[in-house]
Amino acid sequence: MKNADADMIQRLGRSNLYTEFKQAFGASVGLPLTLRPAEFWLLAHRSQPHENPFCAMIAQTNRGCAACLEAEQRAVDAAQDRSATVRCFAGLRHTAVPVKLGERTIGFLLTGQIALDLPSPDSFEAIARQLTEWGVSIDRSRLEDAYYQSRVLSSDQYAGLIRLLEIFCQQLSAMANQMMVQDMEAEPPLVRRARAYIVGHQADPIDLDSVAKAMHVSTFYFCKMFKKATGLTFTEYLGRVRIEKAKALLLNPHLRISEIAYEVGFQSLTHFNRVFRQITGEAPTRFRDNGMSRAKVMARSCTALRAAPEALSAGVLRLAA
C-alpha cells in the first residue's frame, strides 16, 4: 500500500494541475511548495524554487540539516488528519497539508520557511547562539543577510494561504480517486495478481520465468503485459519493492546492512548497494545515518518540550479547516 501511495503522489506531482498551481503559488506569494509522499527522508524544499536562502545555508551543515528535517517531520506527524504548522528553532513556520485518497492520507503538500514576525537583531543573536552550541561553523555575515531576506507575512495572511492549499488538496484528492478508478479498470487481472505475488515473495530468489509460470502465461507475454501496465520491467519493479522493505529495516540499528540485503531478497551485497543507490540516490549507510540523526534530534526535541510545556503550545499550531 505504501508503494502504491508513493506512486500516486509522484503521478499527481507530474500532473498539469499541480505543476501550474505550484508555479502560480510561487509567483504570487514567493514561498516554496512541495508535494511529497507520506514517507520521505530528504528536505522537502532543498534546491527548490523560492527556497528561503537562510534555510538553504542552514541545511548545508549536518546539524542544521537535521534540525530542518526534524521541523518538517513534526509538521507531517501533526498533519495526519488536517493541516498543521510548526515553528523551527529559527522561529520560521513550516506547514504540512494532507492529501487523502478516500480516508487514507497518502502524502502532503509542504510550504513555509516563513516568518510571522519581523526579523530582528535579538532573534538573530538567539539563532547564532544555538548554532554555536551545536558546533556549527557558518559565515555569520552571509547568514545574517540571508535571515533578513526571509519572507514575512501576518498570521491572517498565512492562514489564508493555508486555507488555499487545503482547498487545492481537495482537488488533488479528487484527481487521485479518479486515477485509482482508472487504474483498477485499466490494469489487467494478470498484472494485479503478479503485483501481489511479487510482494508476497520479494524475499525469495524469484525471477521473471518463475513469476510468469506462477501466472500460467509465457515469459514473453507476461513481460509485455507487465511493462505496458506498470511502466516498469519486472526487474525494476522487484527492485523497488525490495528497496522499500530495506528502507524500513535500515531504521533498525541492530541489523547489519548485509543482513538486510539478504532479508529483502538480494543475493549480493554489491548488487543491493548498487540498486539502493539507483532508486534512492544515496548509499544504504548514508540513508541509515540520516535516519538515525533525525531520530536523535527528535528525541532531544521531545525531551526539551517535556521540560518546557510553554514551548509545546508555541511549537505546533493547528489551523482550522
C-alpha angles and dihedrals in degrees: 000000000000091000091050092048092050090049090051092052090050090052092049089050090056094048123110089234093061096037094053094043092050092052092047092046093051094044093050103041104017095230129128119250125194132177111209138169122253092262115047129146104193132079107274099221101033109144090349125138113279094015109164105255090219091055090046091057093046091049091057089072122072096231093042092049090052090052091051092049090050092053093049091048092051089054091050093046090052093046102061092117105016140002119296135187127204134188118233126214089270093055095252121134125238122190134197124193117191122236111208137201103200105314094334123096108227101172148336143249108225127198136148135088080150132143120221091188128050112264110253138186090250093053092048091050089054090052092047091051091051092051090049091052089052090051092242115161112206138147101270096199094051091044092052091050090050091047092057089052091064114126111252125204134166118252091252093050092050092047088053091053091050090051088053089053091049090055091047090050088058087058091048090050091052090050091049091053090050091050092049092052091047091049092051091050095043103040112089117237087240091063093045090053091046092052091052091046093050093049091048094049101032092119092053125085092257124161138184094272094051094050092047089051091050088052090049094236135108119273091241094052093045093048092050095047095044094051092046093051101039104026088231134094118242090254093050093049094047090049092053093049091051094045092051088055090047092052090059093047093048089067087069104085092197094067120084116228090239089055091051092049092056093039092061094045109269115134094197129049090209091054091048092051092048095049092043091054092046093054102036102027094235140069120265091247091054091047090052093046091051091049093049092047091052092048092052092049091050091049092052090047092052090051091051092048092051089052092050113037091181089063090058093057090050094043103063123039117185113204117214116243 
